Amino acid sequence: MLELQQALREFESDLRRAGKSENTVHTYVDRADRFLRYLCGDYRPGE
């Protein structure tokens, strides 16, 4: 899981370097982060 979390941080950096807006970066990263938290048991939809 640590590898996936690190890859997500790299993805976020790449998005910023590519000049994506803060809203775009947030949308892409937040959704993926939420999914990773779900896999770890740290997030349950609807709660």
Secondary structure, 3 states (H helix, E strand, C coil): CHHHHHHHHHHHHHHHHCCCCHHHHHHHHHHHHHHHHHHHCCCCCCC
